[in-house]
Amino acid sequence: MRIGILGTGTLAAALGEGWARAGHEVVIGGRSRVKAERLAERLDHEVLAVAPREAVTGRDAVLLAVSWDGVEEMLGMAGASDGVLAGVPLIDPTNAVTHGVGTLLTEPGEAMAGRIAGLAPGSLVVKAFHLFPADQWTSPPRDGRSCVTVAMCGDDPTALHVVGELVRAVNGVPLTLGPLGRVRQLEEVAGFVIGLAFAGFDPRSAVPHVPSKDGR
């Protein structure tokens, strides 16, 4: 696939590396061209640094890997309001939460993914990759198996399929929770996880364990 990444931080680097290693064509567009060029050079695998608008044009999927408060600026630089992302799966891994506490910063009843959909008219927003730290996607799978489930929300079946394939490319297992109407629930889960982690608790200890089909 032809993947555009908006952003130059740790998640952009981790997923960019994983997707490029899996054979996908990756380009990086950042607010800083210098940072984008440095990241592309570090990732190698023929990853290129391009302008943000070029990063989203003619792509099979786009990852919006910026902090939640940088979303509007980044999408503006990419020309999203002009409809350049119409029909394109737009992956939203953002967490609009208070640092170290996990309370949501969006308005009551509002979801960050919904805000992004409004800023990028016609895009096929899929919430994904927001529950795990970036180094999850650079760690080898245990016993050669996929080791984490990536919960997703989105309205378009084709976009969900595309993002699901990108989840598998970095050794995850995709799971669709539901349409964007349920995405705030998924975003609240991130706040719950972040709050527990910063309080010194393993979030997994607060979730009942259901054995998998293979008994693990």
URLIN-V937633 format. One record per residue. RES is the residue in three letters. PHI is phi in radians with two decimals (NA if undefined). OMEGA is omega in degrees with one decimal (999 if undefined). Layout:
res=RES phi=PHI omega=OMEGA
res=RES phi=PHI omega=OMEGA
//
This chain:
res=MET phi=NA omega=174.7
res=ARG phi=-1.74 omega=-172.8
res=ILE phi=-1.99 omega=172.9
res=GLY phi=-1.83 omega=177.5
res=ILE phi=-2.10 omega=174.6
res=LEU phi=-1.75 omega=-177.6
res=GLY phi=2.27 omega=-176.6
res=THR phi=-2.32 omega=-177.5
res=GLY phi=-1.50 omega=-172.5
res=THR phi=-1.17 omega=179.8
res=LEU phi=-1.25 omega=176.0
res=ALA phi=-1.02 omega=-179.4
res=ALA phi=-1.17 omega=-175.6
res=ALA phi=-1.17 omega=-179.3
res=LEU phi=-1.25 omega=176.5
res=GLY phi=-1.05 omega=178.0
res=GLU phi=-1.11 omega=-178.2
res=GLY phi=-1.11 omega=-178.8
res=TRP phi=-1.21 omega=178.6
res=ALA phi=-1.14 omega=179.3
res=ARG phi=-1.12 omega=179.7
res=ALA phi=-1.39 omega=175.7
res=GLY phi=1.77 omega=178.6
res=HIS phi=-1.45 omega=177.4
res=GLU phi=-1.54 omega=-173.7
res=VAL phi=-2.10 omega=171.4
res=VAL phi=-2.20 omega=-177.5
res=ILE phi=-2.03 omega=173.3
res=GLY phi=-2.19 omega=-178.4
res=GLY phi=-2.24 omega=175.5
res=ARG phi=-1.13 omega=175.5
res=SER phi=-1.90 omega=179.1
res=ARG phi=-1.14 omega=179.9
res=VAL phi=-1.10 omega=179.6
res=LYS phi=-1.13 omega=178.3
res=ALA phi=-1.11 omega=179.9
res=GLU phi=-1.17 omega=178.3
res=ARG phi=-1.11 omega=179.8
res=LEU phi=-1.15 omega=179.5
res=ALA phi=-1.05 omega=179.2
res=GLU phi=-1.15 omega=-179.7
res=ARG phi=-1.18 omega=-178.6
res=LEU phi=-1.29 omega=-179.3
res=ASP phi=1.01 omega=-179.2
res=HIS phi=0.84 omega=179.4
res=GLU phi=1.10 omega=173.8
res=VAL phi=-1.21 omega=-176.9
res=LEU phi=-2.02 omega=171.2
res=ALA phi=-1.70 omega=-178.0
res=VAL phi=-2.41 omega=174.5
res=ALA phi=-1.18 omega=-177.9
res=PRO phi=-0.92 omega=-179.0
res=ARG phi=-1.14 omega=177.9
res=GLU phi=-1.19 omega=-178.7
res=ALA phi=-1.16 omega=-177.9
res=VAL phi=-1.88 omega=-175.8
res=THR phi=-1.58 omega=177.0
res=GLY phi=1.27 omega=-178.5
res=ARG phi=-1.75 omega=175.4
res=ASP phi=-1.48 omega=176.7
res=ALA phi=-2.85 omega=178.0
res=VAL phi=-2.29 omega=176.1
res=LEU phi=-1.80 omega=178.4
res=LEU phi=-1.67 omega=-171.8
res=ALA phi=-1.72 omega=176.3
res=VAL phi=-2.25 omega=176.2
res=SER phi=-1.15 omega=-173.1
res=TRP phi=-1.03 omega=-178.1
res=ASP phi=-1.45 omega=175.7
res=GLY phi=-1.85 omega=-175.8
res=VAL phi=-1.06 omega=-175.4
res=GLU phi=-1.08 omega=179.4
res=GLU phi=-1.11 omega=-177.1
res=MET phi=-1.15 omega=178.5
res=LEU phi=-1.16 omega=175.8
res=GLY phi=-1.13 omega=178.0
res=MET phi=-1.12 omega=-179.6
res=ALA phi=-1.44 omega=-179.6
res=GLY phi=1.35 omega=-175.4
res=ALA phi=-1.05 omega=-177.9
res=SER phi=-1.15 omega=178.2
res=ASP phi=-1.46 omega=178.5
res=GLY phi=1.53 omega=-177.4
res=VAL phi=-1.17 omega=179.4
res=LEU phi=-1.74 omega=179.8
res=ALA phi=-1.03 omega=179.0
res=GLY phi=1.41 omega=-176.9
res=VAL phi=-1.82 omega=172.6
res=PRO phi=-1.06 omega=-178.7
res=LEU phi=-1.98 omega=-175.1
res=ILE phi=-1.49 omega=-179.6
res=ASP phi=-1.93 omega=176.5
res=PRO phi=-1.82 omega=-172.5
res=THR phi=-1.30 omega=175.1
res=ASN phi=-2.25 omega=178.0
res=ALA phi=-1.53 omega=-176.3
res=VAL phi=-2.35 omega=176.2
res=THR phi=-1.21 omega=-177.4
res=HIS phi=-1.04 omega=176.0
res=GLY phi=1.39 omega=-178.5
res=VAL phi=-1.99 omega=176.0
res=GLY phi=1.67 omega=177.6
res=THR phi=-1.25 omega=-177.4
res=LEU phi=-1.21 omega=-179.4
res=LEU phi=-1.79 omega=174.9
res=THR phi=-1.36 omega=-179.7
res=GLU phi=-1.21 omega=177.9
res=PRO phi=-0.92 omega=-179.7
res=GLY phi=1.44 omega=-178.8
res=GLU phi=-1.68 omega=175.2
res=ALA phi=-2.08 omega=178.5
res=MET phi=-1.08 omega=179.3
res=ALA phi=-1.10 omega=176.9
res=GLY phi=-1.17 omega=176.8
res=ARG phi=-1.11 omega=179.4
res=ILE phi=-1.12 omega=178.1
res=ALA phi=-1.04 omega=178.7
res=GLY phi=-1.24 omega=179.8
res=LEU phi=-1.40 omega=-179.1
res=ALA phi=-2.21 omega=-174.8
res=PRO phi=-0.98 omega=178.3
res=GLY phi=1.52 omega=-179.7
res=SER phi=-1.24 omega=-179.6
res=LEU phi=-1.84 omega=-172.7
res=VAL phi=-1.25 omega=174.2
res=VAL phi=-2.25 omega=174.5
res=LYS phi=-1.39 omega=-178.6
res=ALA phi=-2.91 omega=174.0
res=PHE phi=1.13 omega=-176.5
res=HIS phi=-1.81 omega=-174.0
res=LEU phi=-1.76 omega=-176.1
res=PHE phi=-2.09 omega=175.3
res=PRO phi=-1.15 omega=-173.8
res=ALA phi=-1.02 omega=-175.8
res=ASP phi=-1.19 omega=174.1
res=GLN phi=-1.01 omega=-172.3
res=TRP phi=-1.57 omega=175.3
res=THR phi=-1.98 omega=179.3
res=SER phi=-1.58 omega=177.9
res=PRO phi=-1.16 omega=178.9
res=PRO phi=-1.16 omega=177.6
res=ARG phi=-1.25 omega=177.6
res=ASP phi=0.99 omega=179.4
res=GLY phi=1.28 omega=-176.7
res=ARG phi=-1.90 omega=171.4
res=SER phi=-1.12 omega=-170.5
res=CYS phi=-2.06 omega=178.4
res=VAL phi=-2.36 omega=175.4
res=THR phi=-1.75 omega=178.9
res=VAL phi=-1.80 omega=177.8
res=ALA phi=-1.30 omega=-176.1
res=MET phi=-2.36 omega=170.3
res=CYS phi=-2.29 omega=177.7
res=GLY phi=-3.04 omega=-177.6
res=ASP phi=-1.64 omega=-172.3
res=ASP phi=-1.78 omega=-177.7
res=PRO phi=-1.05 omega=-179.7
res=THR phi=-1.16 omega=178.5
res=ALA phi=-1.10 omega=177.9
res=LEU phi=-1.10 omega=177.4
res=HIS phi=-1.13 omega=179.7
res=VAL phi=-1.06 omega=-179.4
res=VAL phi=-1.14 omega=176.0
res=GLY phi=-1.05 omega=177.1
res=GLU phi=-1.14 omega=178.4
res=LEU phi=-1.25 omega=173.1
res=VAL phi=-1.12 omega=179.9
res=ARG phi=-1.11 omega=-178.4
res=ALA phi=-1.13 omega=177.4
res=VAL phi=-1.97 omega=172.1
res=ASN phi=1.17 omega=172.6
res=GLY phi=-1.87 omega=176.8
res=VAL phi=-2.01 omega=-179.2
res=PRO phi=-1.35 omega=177.1
res=LEU phi=-2.49 omega=179.9
res=THR phi=-1.47 omega=178.2
res=LEU phi=-1.33 omega=-178.9
res=GLY phi=2.83 omega=-179.7
res=PRO phi=-1.33 omega=-179.9
res=LEU phi=-1.10 omega=175.8
res=GLY phi=-1.07 omega=179.6
res=ARG phi=-1.84 omega=-169.4
res=VAL phi=-1.22 omega=177.7
res=ARG phi=-1.08 omega=176.5
res=GLN phi=-1.03 omega=179.7
res=LEU phi=-1.18 omega=178.5
res=GLU phi=-1.21 omega=176.6
res=GLU phi=-1.18 omega=175.8
res=VAL phi=-1.05 omega=178.3
res=ALA phi=-1.08 omega=177.2
res=GLY phi=-1.09 omega=177.4
res=PHE phi=-1.07 omega=-179.3
res=VAL phi=-1.11 omega=-179.1
res=ILE phi=-1.12 omega=178.9
res=GLY phi=-1.05 omega=178.4
res=LEU phi=-1.13 omega=-177.1
res=ALA phi=-1.09 omega=-179.8
res=PHE phi=-1.27 omega=175.6
res=ALA phi=-1.47 omega=176.6
res=GLY phi=1.62 omega=-179.9
res=PHE phi=-1.93 omega=173.0
res=ASP phi=-1.31 omega=-178.6
res=PRO phi=-0.94 omega=-179.6
res=ARG phi=-1.13 omega=-179.3
res=SER phi=-1.26 omega=-178.4
res=ALA phi=-1.76 omega=-178.2
res=VAL phi=-2.08 omega=179.5
res=PRO phi=-1.00 omega=-178.8
res=HIS phi=-1.59 omega=176.4
res=VAL phi=-1.91 omega=-178.9
res=PRO phi=-1.01 omega=177.4
res=SER phi=-1.32 omega=-177.4
res=LYS phi=-1.09 omega=179.3
res=ASP phi=-1.58 omega=174.0
res=GLY phi=1.55 omega=-176.8
res=ARG phi=-1.70 omega=999
//
